């Protein structure tokens, strides 16, 4: 049984799936929750289309797939809970309702902008947050290094959810071995 020892950290990472080669009309239908008629008429071709995955942009990088939101114990680095979701674009942060229902608050590093740099206090607060936040980055780095930073080869959010869960479970097993000193 896993118990929280050092507080909880929430972070997320992109889980990419193969990019779909759809027309603009098909993408518009998929965004509206409608399966395009071509996918139904050609069931074999339609079975290879992931209609749950979405496009997202972070900085200059484009991503297509899902996002793995993890709740991690800050001391042991165990993944306590996770939620995957298709990217939601510029809408409200998908982590916010997840945190609110658990009574947690967001502690996000602030960002400076052109002609509006961070104040000394904001930089100091960012450093304090980063000292804690780096613990979850180790988990994400481990998953990418040990389990391969490869594209998830599944179709649909249910299968993606399973494999993301397997990655998180594998992390917990590796952490258990590391923390107990088992050989």
C-alpha positions as CSV (number, residue, x, y, z in Angstrom):
1,X,0.0,0.0,0.0
2,X,1.4,3.4,-1.0
3,X,1.1,6.3,1.4
4,X,2.0,10.0,0.7
5,X,5.0,11.1,2.7
6,X,6.2,14.3,1.1
7,X,3.3,16.1,-0.5
8,X,1.9,15.7,-4.0
9,X,3.1,17.1,-7.3
10,X,1.0,17.2,-10.4
11,X,2.6,17.4,-13.8
12,X,1.9,16.2,-17.3
13,X,3.7,15.0,-20.4
14,X,2.8,14.5,-24.0
15,X,2.2,10.9,-25.2
16,X,2.4,11.0,-28.9
17,X,0.5,8.7,-31.3
18,X,1.0,8.4,-35.1
19,X,-0.2,11.6,-36.9
20,X,-3.5,11.1,-38.8
21,X,-3.6,12.1,-42.4
22,X,-7.1,13.4,-42.6
23,X,-8.7,16.1,-44.7
24,X,-9.6,19.5,-43.1
25,X,-13.3,18.5,-43.4
26,X,-12.7,15.2,-41.6
27,X,-10.7,16.9,-38.8
28,X,-13.5,19.4,-38.4
29,X,-16.0,16.6,-38.0
30,X,-13.8,14.7,-35.5
31,X,-13.4,17.9,-33.4
32,X,-17.3,18.2,-33.3
33,X,-17.5,14.5,-32.1
34,X,-18.8,13.1,-35.4
35,X,-17.1,10.1,-37.1
36,X,-16.6,11.0,-40.8
37,X,-18.7,9.0,-43.2
38,X,-15.6,7.9,-45.1
39,X,-14.5,6.0,-41.9
40,X,-17.8,4.2,-41.6
41,X,-18.0,3.4,-45.4
42,X,-14.4,1.9,-45.2
43,X,-14.4,0.1,-41.9
44,X,-10.8,-1.2,-42.4
45,X,-9.4,2.2,-43.1
46,X,-11.6,3.8,-40.3
47,X,-10.2,1.3,-37.8
48,X,-6.8,2.8,-38.2
49,X,-7.9,6.3,-37.4
50,X,-7.6,7.7,-33.9
51,X,-10.5,10.0,-33.5
52,X,-9.8,10.6,-29.8
53,X,-6.3,12.1,-30.1
54,X,-5.8,15.8,-30.6
55,X,-3.1,18.3,-31.8
56,X,-1.3,20.6,-29.4
57,X,1.4,23.1,-29.6
58,X,4.0,23.9,-26.9
59,X,6.4,26.6,-27.8
60,X,7.5,25.8,-31.4
61,X,6.8,22.1,-31.1
62,X,3.7,20.4,-32.5
63,X,2.3,17.3,-30.8
64,X,-0.4,14.8,-31.7
65,X,-1.9,12.4,-29.1
66,X,-2.7,12.4,-25.4
67,X,-1.4,14.0,-22.3
68,X,-0.5,12.0,-19.2
69,X,-1.3,14.0,-16.1
70,X,0.4,12.4,-13.0
71,X,-0.1,13.0,-9.3
72,X,3.3,12.1,-7.7
73,X,4.5,11.7,-4.1
74,X,7.3,14.3,-3.7
75,X,9.4,12.1,-1.4
76,X,9.1,8.6,-2.8
77,X,8.4,9.6,-6.5
78,X,5.5,7.0,-6.6
79,X,2.9,7.8,-9.2
80,X,-0.3,8.0,-7.0
81,X,-2.9,8.7,-9.6
82,X,-3.0,9.7,-13.3
83,X,-5.5,10.9,-15.9
84,X,-4.9,10.9,-19.6
85,X,-6.8,13.2,-21.9
86,X,-6.8,14.3,-25.5
87,X,-5.3,17.8,-25.7
88,X,-7.8,20.5,-25.1
89,X,-6.0,23.4,-26.8
90,X,-6.4,26.8,-25.4
91,X,-9.4,26.0,-23.2
92,X,-9.2,26.0,-19.4
93,X,-6.3,23.9,-18.0
94,X,-7.4,20.2,-17.9
95,X,-5.5,19.7,-14.6
96,X,-7.5,22.4,-12.7
97,X,-10.8,20.4,-12.1
98,X,-8.7,17.3,-11.3
99,X,-6.9,19.3,-8.6
100,X,-10.0,21.1,-7.3
101,X,-11.9,17.9,-6.6
102,X,-8.9,16.7,-4.5
103,X,-8.6,20.0,-2.6
104,X,-5.2,20.9,-4.1
105,X,-4.0,24.2,-5.5
106,X,-1.8,24.9,-8.5
107,X,1.7,26.1,-8.0
108,X,2.8,27.1,-11.5
109,X,6.1,28.8,-12.3
110,X,5.5,32.3,-13.5
111,X,6.8,33.4,-16.9
112,X,8.3,36.8,-17.9
113,X,7.4,38.5,-21.2
114,X,9.0,41.0,-23.4
115,X,9.2,44.4,-21.7
116,X,7.8,42.8,-18.6
117,X,10.5,40.7,-16.8
118,X,9.9,38.8,-13.6
119,X,10.5,40.6,-10.4
120,X,13.0,39.4,-7.8
121,X,10.2,37.9,-5.7
122,X,8.7,36.1,-8.7
123,X,12.1,34.6,-9.6
124,X,12.6,33.5,-6.0
125,X,9.2,31.9,-5.8
126,X,9.9,30.1,-9.1
127,X,13.2,28.7,-7.7
128,X,11.4,27.4,-4.6
129,X,8.7,25.8,-6.8
130,X,11.3,24.3,-9.1
131,X,13.1,22.6,-6.2
132,X,10.0,20.5,-5.5
133,X,8.8,20.2,-9.1
134,X,12.1,18.7,-10.3
135,X,11.1,15.5,-8.4
136,X,8.4,14.8,-11.0
137,X,10.6,15.6,-13.9
138,X,12.8,12.7,-12.8
139,X,9.9,10.4,-13.3
140,X,9.1,11.7,-16.8
141,X,12.8,11.5,-17.7
142,X,13.0,7.9,-16.5
143,X,9.9,6.9,-18.5
144,X,11.3,8.4,-21.6
145,X,14.8,6.9,-21.1
146,X,14.0,3.4,-19.9
147,X,10.7,2.8,-21.6
148,X,11.6,4.6,-24.8
149,X,10.5,8.0,-26.0
150,X,8.6,6.3,-28.7
151,X,5.2,6.9,-30.2
152,X,2.3,5.0,-28.6
153,X,1.0,2.6,-31.2
154,X,-2.6,2.3,-30.1
155,X,-5.9,3.5,-31.5
156,X,-8.3,5.2,-29.1
157,X,-8.3,6.8,-25.6
158,X,-9.1,3.5,-23.8
159,X,-6.0,1.7,-25.2
160,X,-3.9,4.7,-24.6
161,X,-5.1,4.9,-21.0
162,X,-4.1,1.3,-20.5
163,X,-0.5,1.7,-21.8
164,X,0.0,5.0,-20.0
165,X,-1.1,3.2,-16.8
166,X,1.4,0.5,-17.5
167,X,4.2,3.0,-17.8
168,X,3.2,4.5,-14.5
169,X,2.9,1.1,-12.9
170,X,6.3,0.2,-14.1
171,X,7.7,3.4,-12.7
172,X,6.2,2.4,-9.3
173,X,7.7,-1.1,-9.4
174,X,11.2,0.4,-10.3
175,X,10.9,2.9,-7.4
176,X,9.9,0.1,-5.0
177,X,13.0,-1.9,-5.9
178,X,15.1,1.2,-5.6
179,X,13.7,2.3,-2.2
180,X,13.7,-1.1,-0.6
181,X,17.2,-1.9,-1.8
182,X,16.1,-5.2,-3.3
183,X,18.6,-6.7,-5.7
